[in-house]
Amino acid sequence: MTQHTAVIIGGGIAGLSAALALQERGFAVTVVERDPSPPASVDWSGSDAWRRRGAPHALQPHVLTARLRNAVNAWYPELARALREAGVWEMGFAESVHPAAKADYRPAPGDEDITILMSRRTTLELAMRRYVAGAGVAVIVDGVKAASLLVDDDGPPLVVRGVRLADARGERDVTADVVIDASGRFAGFADQLRAAGARVSEEQHASHSAYFTRHYRLLPGQRFPGVYGLPAAAFGDMTVAAFPADNGAIVVTIGAFKDDPLLFDALADVEVFEAVCRATPRVAEWIDPALSRPTTDVMGWANMDFLWRSLVHDGVAQARGYFLVGDTALRSNPKYGRGCTCAVIGARLLAEVLAEEPDPDGRVHRYEAALRSAFRTEWDELLAVDAADYRRFQVTAGLVPGSLGDAVRSHFQDLLLHRAMLCDPKVQRALLRGFYGLGAPSAWTRDPEIWARIAAASVLPRSKARVARRYAGRPSRAQIAEWTQARSRRAC
Ligand SMILES: Cc1cc2nc3c(=O)[nH]c(=O)nc-3n(C[C@H](O)[C@H](O)[C@H](O)COP(=O)(O)OP(=O)(O)OC[C@H]3O[C@@H](n4cnc5c(N)ncnc54)[C@H](O)[C@@H]3O)c2cc1C
């Protein structure tokens, strides 16, 4: 029997996930990656020395959801073992219950599923790629760019037969039964298909978010502090987070908004960044010089959006033999941490469809239907949350006048995020299931008991109130403005 072939454009998380899923279903897989191979000298601990020009966001924080962790454990146990050996670790629900709330915690069935993976993206990706190459899952061809698709353009549907590759030696063509486009957020192949007559549609919504990130490393003999509730303190105008990652690395990020007249410029400055972190107790303990030292500068990122791309127009498949996986297919604002989850699960859905469906158009329809069923409700909900977050920012930063409704919503959010999430394990469980992809993000809103518990968090016993007050601390905008001005005066 002839073996089917697949060429995958891009060796990021989505490309490697597609390789794993397709090889399992009998495909001979080649991954083409334009970045050079990671030097053999890059080890797990120093994975951030691996320069990823093709994925420049690789040093930004990556939350790896419980949905992702559970899928990897179930589908790829050997990979899960390789990740653990590389230093990727699991943070379970029980250990994220604050000591002040421990007495109220009653373990419930399913709590063990609320476990996330903690890692830098570079370590996760390096371990995945070494596993894929080492276990003979795919041939990875590094340092070679896919320049264009090989297309029979007498469609629609167009038929994609392979890829034209380009490197220092020149160009050459590779044909395959299927071409998987895992080339990420900067992908340009949809434009080539459009130019050839395909109607490739996109729903795209800009997000106003921006990240400022600095990496730290635990000093010898030190241990991570506890992570309780969420690893982040969310305020209207910024979210300040410390993520304990692999091999003693700590990723500290402040999420802000691009049109914030104060924070967007201020946070790129390392002194202001550190001052904000030191004045935010939830994060301050992580960057205490007695615990850790910085290993990078502050790295900014402001290219975030929601995207849903489709190769079906008016019920007609627009391209045969060509499939989108990962960020080329769909993405949401990275602050919701869904990208790697959609990449791994989406790749698996594609492989299932390709194995079961021989009809080329049927494959396109069934794959898009599977993606919709797996991710669309969540994508829509996150888009609505994003719009509400942006509105809250505008009011907090004084860019638009706030209404009574805004004030009530803001108060409720503070109760939820700074008090109930920390002090009531039942609320924490309900919220984290949605945050970490185990149910619709809004599922908790349909449970009256959770609403009642959030309301009850406005009056807490003294010990819990003390914890909640401390964790809700932050510097005021006036204070940050003062630090910024002082910094500018010193620079003059
Ligand atoms: C700031 C930021 C923070 C994020 N945080 C999270 C998070 O917390 N949790 C989470 O799950 N996800 C997060 N994501 C998203 C996550 O990184 C991606 O969704 C996920 O890694 C899947 O990406 P990908 O493999 O599709 O694309 P990429 O990671 O962009 O990989 C694409 C690969 O294709 C290669 N390539 C591109 N063009 C070509 C070509 N022509 N020929 C050959 N190779 C090519 C590139 O070099 C690259 O290696 C974040 C993203 C950003 C921007």
PDBQT file of the ligand as one rigid body, heavy atoms in Angstrom, charges set to zero:
ROOT
HETATM    1  C1  LIG A 501       2.538  37.549  22.886  1.00  0.00    +0.000 C 
HETATM    2  C2  LIG A 501       1.968  36.177  22.728  1.00  0.00    +0.000 A 
HETATM    3  C3  LIG A 501       1.685  35.420  23.859  1.00  0.00    +0.000 A 
HETATM    4  C4  LIG A 501       1.125  34.150  23.724  1.00  0.00    +0.000 A 
HETATM    5  N1  LIG A 501       0.758  33.474  24.858  1.00  0.00    +0.000 NA
HETATM    6  C5  LIG A 501       0.194  32.270  24.744  1.00  0.00    +0.000 A 
HETATM    7  C6  LIG A 501      -0.214  31.556  25.894  1.00  0.00    +0.000 A 
HETATM    8  O1  LIG A 501      -0.137  32.055  27.025  1.00  0.00    +0.000 OA
HETATM    9  N2  LIG A 501      -0.711  30.300  25.738  1.00  0.00    +0.000 N 
HETATM   10  C7  LIG A 501      -0.860  29.749  24.502  1.00  0.00    +0.000 A 
HETATM   11  O2  LIG A 501      -1.302  28.602  24.409  1.00  0.00    +0.000 OA
HETATM   12  N3  LIG A 501      -0.545  30.426  23.389  1.00  0.00    +0.000 NA
HETATM   13  C8  LIG A 501      -0.021  31.659  23.472  1.00  0.00    +0.000 A 
HETATM   14  N4  LIG A 501       0.323  32.346  22.341  1.00  0.00    +0.000 N 
HETATM   15  C9  LIG A 501       0.019  31.756  21.026  1.00  0.00    +0.000 C 
HETATM   16  C10 LIG A 501       0.965  30.627  20.682  1.00  0.00    +0.000 C 
HETATM   17  O3  LIG A 501       2.306  31.074  20.618  1.00  0.00    +0.000 OA
HETATM   18  C11 LIG A 501       0.572  30.047  19.323  1.00  0.00    +0.000 C 
HETATM   19  O4  LIG A 501      -0.801  30.049  19.165  1.00  0.00    +0.000 OA
HETATM   20  C12 LIG A 501       0.991  28.607  19.211  1.00  0.00    +0.000 C 
HETATM   21  O5  LIG A 501       2.346  28.477  19.513  1.00  0.00    +0.000 OA
HETATM   22  C13 LIG A 501       0.753  28.059  17.804  1.00  0.00    +0.000 C 
HETATM   23  O6  LIG A 501       1.525  28.803  16.928  1.00  0.00    +0.000 OA
HETATM   24  P1  LIG A 501       1.889  28.262  15.485  1.00  0.00    +0.000 P 
HETATM   25  O7  LIG A 501       2.727  27.051  15.597  1.00  0.00    +0.000 OA
HETATM   26  O8  LIG A 501       0.643  28.199  14.695  1.00  0.00    +0.000 OA
HETATM   27  O9  LIG A 501       2.730  29.487  14.942  1.00  0.00    +0.000 OA
HETATM   28  P2  LIG A 501       4.186  29.977  15.348  1.00  0.00    +0.000 P 
HETATM   29  O10 LIG A 501       4.504  29.671  16.734  1.00  0.00    +0.000 OA
HETATM   30  O11 LIG A 501       4.252  31.397  14.918  1.00  0.00    +0.000 OA
HETATM   31  O12 LIG A 501       5.128  29.105  14.435  1.00  0.00    +0.000 OA
HETATM   32  C14 LIG A 501       5.152  29.267  13.038  1.00  0.00    +0.000 C 
HETATM   33  C15 LIG A 501       6.439  28.668  12.521  1.00  0.00    +0.000 C 
HETATM   34  O13 LIG A 501       6.408  28.688  11.104  1.00  0.00    +0.000 OA
HETATM   35  C16 LIG A 501       7.665  29.121  10.616  1.00  0.00    +0.000 C 
HETATM   36  N5  LIG A 501       7.436  29.706   9.291  1.00  0.00    +0.000 N 
HETATM   37  C17 LIG A 501       6.714  30.812   8.999  1.00  0.00    +0.000 A 
HETATM   38  N6  LIG A 501       6.684  31.009   7.671  1.00  0.00    +0.000 NA
HETATM   39  C18 LIG A 501       7.397  30.000   7.112  1.00  0.00    +0.000 A 
HETATM   40  C19 LIG A 501       7.717  29.661   5.785  1.00  0.00    +0.000 A 
HETATM   41  N7  LIG A 501       7.299  30.414   4.757  1.00  0.00    +0.000 N 
HETATM   42  N8  LIG A 501       8.470  28.564   5.563  1.00  0.00    +0.000 NA
HETATM   43  C20 LIG A 501       8.918  27.807   6.592  1.00  0.00    +0.000 A 
HETATM   44  N9  LIG A 501       8.644  28.091   7.878  1.00  0.00    +0.000 NA
HETATM   45  C21 LIG A 501       7.877  29.162   8.139  1.00  0.00    +0.000 A 
HETATM   46  C22 LIG A 501       8.136  30.117  11.658  1.00  0.00    +0.000 C 
HETATM   47  O14 LIG A 501       9.540  30.279  11.618  1.00  0.00    +0.000 OA
HETATM   48  C23 LIG A 501       7.667  29.444  12.945  1.00  0.00    +0.000 C 
HETATM   49  O15 LIG A 501       8.621  28.549  13.448  1.00  0.00    +0.000 OA
HETATM   50  C24 LIG A 501       0.873  33.615  22.439  1.00  0.00    +0.000 A 
HETATM   51  C25 LIG A 501       1.170  34.366  21.305  1.00  0.00    +0.000 A 
HETATM   52  C26 LIG A 501       1.696  35.642  21.440  1.00  0.00    +0.000 A 
HETATM   53  C27 LIG A 501       1.940  36.454  20.218  1.00  0.00    +0.000 C 
ENDROOT
TORSDOF 0
